[in-house]
């Protein structure tokens, strides 16, 4: 089934969950793959959430924020229910277009 999401841009899955950036809304959408349903939308602290990465064990989500003045990558813990808990932001330098996982 199709699950629409406004201004979707970056997308990545982490085992059971799918995360999508709402690039013009400054949000991250969380979807449950097993139930094929939308869980929640989380507002980001910075505009233009662009690309996403998840670490190998699926416990950490990285979000780059793009734009001519953007300098941040945000880190979120992914809990067992797919909820995001903001950990910190990293000052990456100008316009961190993408992120890598580790």
Secondary structure, 3 states (H helix, E strand, C coil): CCCCCCCEEEEEEECCEEEEEECCCCEEEEEECCCCEEEEEEECCCCCEEEEEECCCCCEEEEEECCCCCCEEEEEEECCCCCEEEEEEEECCCCCCCCCCC
